[in-house]
Amino acid sequence: AVVSTQSTGAAGVPYTANGFPRTAYFPDTAEGNEVVDLIKLAFKRRLIFTIGTSVTTGETNTLVWNDIHHKTSLARGDTYGYPDPGYLQRVRAELKAKGVE
């Protein structure tokens, strides 16, 4: 396990990062590329991940998404699947809520 730093909100707590690295899918369009740039900015600001409890596995003290959703599957209809026609608008709203515009 790795020990977290101040920026995670759980300083000094050992945590896991199961399932990493992760792959996310975005359309190769002007809007999709704009969203990717915003995601990169959010990542640089350390807003993409946090230490918490996984909603999928229930594991505690693990690296989890920080309320900015990513499409990690190419299975249409899957909760995390892409394509998803409303995804870009929703993720822009999530980014905006974190101060990324």
ZIMO-V822207 format. One record per pair of residues at least 6 apart in sequence whose ideal C-beta (glycine too) atoms are under 7 Angstrom apart, sorted by the first residue. I is the first residue (numbers start at 0). GAP is how many residues later the second one is. D is the distance in whole Angstrom. If there is no record, write none. Layout:
# ZIMO-V822207
((I	GAP	D) (I	GAP	D))
This chain:
# ZIMO-V822207
((0	13	4) (0	14	6) (0	15	6) (1	12	7) (1	13	6) (1	15	7) (2	9	6) (2	11	5) (3	6	5) (3	7	6) (3	8	7) (3	9	5) (3	11	5) (3	47	5) (4	6	6) (6	39	5) (7	42	6) (7	43	5) (8	41	6) (8	42	7) (9	41	4) (12	38	7) (12	48	6) (13	47	7) (14	36	5) (14	46	5) (14	47	6) (14	48	6) (15	43	7) (15	45	7) (15	46	5) (16	45	7) (16	46	4) (17	41	7) (17	44	6) (19	43	7) (21	50	6) (22	49	6) (23	46	4) (23	47	6) (23	48	6) (24	46	5) (24	49	6) (24	57	4) (25	6	4) (25	9	6) (25	10	5) (30	57	6) (31	56	7) (34	53	5) (34	56	6) (34	57	7) (37	57	5) (37	62	5) (40	59	5) (41	6	5) (41	26	6) (41	53	6) (41	56	6) (41	58	5) (46	19	6) (46	21	7) (46	51	5) (46	53	7) (47	18	6) (47	20	6) (48	14	5) (48	15	7) (48	16	7) (48	17	6) (49	14	6) (49	16	4) (50	10	6) (50	12	7) (51	12	5) (52	6	7) (52	7	5) (53	8	5) (53	10	6) (66	27	6) (67	23	7) (67	26	5) (67	27	6) (67	30	7) (68	21	7) (68	22	6) (68	25	6) (70	9	6) (70	10	7) (70	11	4) (70	13	6) (70	16	6) (71	8	5) (72	7	5) (72	8	4) (72	9	7) (73	7	7) (73	8	6) (74	6	4) (75	7	6))
